[in-house]
Amino acid sequence: MADLHLVVDRNGGGLAAQIAREVREAVRSGRLGPGARLPATRDLARDLGLSRGVVVEAYEQLVAEGVLESRTGAGTRVAAGAGRHAATEPAGREGEGRPHYGHRPTSPDLGAFPRQAWLAAVRHVLATLPNDALDYGDPGGVPALRRELAAYLGRVRAADVTPDDVVVLTGMAQGLSLVLHALARERGRDVVLAVEDPTSGRQLPLLRRTGARLVPVRVDGEGIVVDDLPAEADAVLVTPAHQYPTGVVLSPGRRAALIAWAARTGALVLEDDYDAEFRFDRDPVGCLQGLAPGRVVLAGSVSKALAPGLRLGWIAAPPGLARAVRLAREEFDLGSPVIEQYALAHLIASGGYDRHLRRMRREYRRRRDALVGALAEHLPRLAVRGISAGLHLYAVTDPKTDDGTDASGLAEAARAAGLSAEVATPALGTGEGRPAGLVIGFARLPAHRVREAVRAMAEGVRTR
Ligand SMILES: Cc1ncc(COP(=O)(O)O)c(C=O)c1O
């Protein structure tokens, strides 16, 4: 069944017309192909929090237009002749009509983006911002946002940060790039960077592009193995709150050892705090930066909390490095767009950001619990590892009961069932002798659809 990701403004009026417009657009753009099955009116109404009659009215309108077809017993589908793929994709192709939850297991639920709150924040900014504020801003970020972020990081992540230590960036990715460039400049040579193994495969190209030589360092049940860190490393990139992808937390002993190692060797710790807002079993552990502000760069963004497409992130760095990154932005690109920065500052100051996080924490917890339960029921040979947190789950096959389906086969079966999944990336292709891990995203999968998707995945594995 297609997951529609419809955007409906409940206060906008004409709800049936809004739904019809969104579905029509999805068909026109090819997002919904001919033959794709739509959710039952009852299910869609529940997902959207609307009455069923509104959805029935929208479907009827689209059937009348020839966009959808409705047959008793076969549900409602996109009509064979509708949309941009009409000529090339006949109805009933294999895999069609399966739900799609995006291809990035770490993506948040984009359908839950707080549009009304963001709109209110932008409206507030546009109504109150003096004209001069629309000029080139401080390349390190507008002061209002740096102030809000410093307070927020202190309150929520136990960071030790002043507004001057904060640099606003287009995301954590830009933060890591510019920190590594600045470090290479300071040291007068390419940087040696220790990275966790396994790690986030998507980050490797950007790390390499900085000229850094990457050294993989093993991760076990307590996080990165500090004793294995190379003495010549200039920096180490870690995900202490929720290791990506294995989902373990850096243990108290390792946290202390890592800080001691950095103090001893003069290396910098780059703390990727990518999903720390989402810890479900208890409050998240405070960030490392708060323990050693002179040695740690804390990097964060709204990519998990709100949406990656906003491209809004930050670093909190020791003063010399913060200055160097701010200068890099001044010289490279003159800084980030200001309206979005003021809007985020307003959202945080007004409490809207925290409210959204509280709501999403409850929702993601429900979705993760449903996924863990469904995997235990239908794929018991997959052992779930890591803490109850984040937007993805990490699982390994149990070698004792393994039937030979490797992680890539499992990932394929998961994707064919509409789940967002990938094989964990060993840093630099190492990782021999370890069970290959499977990463499954649950953020975009409504809890009531989880069992069906996992059952389809298990069926896919059986018939491979
Ligand atoms: C582990 C991890 N770190 C960092 C990032 C980059 O985030 P940003 O969008 O802030 O650049 C991602 C994005 O998926 C991620 O998964």
The ligand as an SDF file (V2000), in Angstrom:
LIG
                    3D

 16 16  0  0  0  0  0  0  0  0999 V2000
   25.6050    9.9270   11.9000 C   0  0  0  0  0  0  0  0  0  0  0  0
   25.3280   11.1790   11.1540 C   0  0  0  0  0  0  0  0  0  0  0  0
   26.0740   12.2500   11.3740 N   0  0  0  0  0  0  0  0  0  0  0  0
   25.9020   13.3960   10.6740 C   0  0  0  0  0  0  0  0  0  0  0  0
   24.9600   13.5030    9.6800 C   0  0  0  0  0  0  0  0  0  0  0  0
   24.8920   14.7750    8.8620 C   0  0  0  0  0  0  0  0  0  0  0  0
   23.8900   15.5950    9.2250 O   0  0  0  0  0  0  0  0  0  0  0  0
   23.6310   17.0420    8.6570 P   0  0  0  0  0  0  0  0  0  0  0  0
   22.3620   16.9480    7.8760 O   0  0  0  0  0  0  0  0  0  0  0  0
   23.5030   17.8960    9.8660 O   0  0  0  0  0  0  0  0  0  0  0  0
   24.7660   17.5030    7.7760 O   0  0  0  0  0  0  0  0  0  0  0  0
   24.1310   12.4250    9.4300 C   0  0  0  0  0  0  0  0  0  0  0  0
   23.1010   12.5190    8.3920 C   0  0  0  0  0  0  0  0  0  0  0  0
   22.4040   11.6120    8.0440 O   0  0  0  0  0  0  0  0  0  0  0  0
   24.3200   11.2320   10.1760 C   0  0  0  0  0  0  0  0  0  0  0  0
   23.5360   10.1550    9.9680 O   0  0  0  0  0  0  0  0  0  0  0  0
  1  2  1  0
  2  3  1  0
  2 15  2  0
  3  4  2  0
  4  5  1  0
  5  6  1  0
  5 12  2  0
  6  7  1  0
  7  8  1  0
  8  9  2  0
  8 10  1  0
  8 11  1  0
 12 13  1  0
 12 15  1  0
 13 14  2  0
 15 16  1  0
M  END
$$$$
